[in-house]
């Protein structure tokens, strides 16, 4: 059970870091929907959407990651 609550807490943290009253209505609605999920993980599409919002609002690096060998 701890793993599930940690995962949910991480998701809530990510949402709360980006959520603001000044966001566009569509973005706010999406974040609110993600916050109401009854599971501890995001689907691939949900993860991409949340990551896009985080990048768009400057919360994560926008440069593509390169693989170094």
Secondary structure, DSSP 8 states (H G I E B T S, - for coil): -HHHHHHHHHHHHHHHHH--TTS-HHHHHHHHHHHT-SSSS--HHHHHHHHHHHHHTTSS--S------
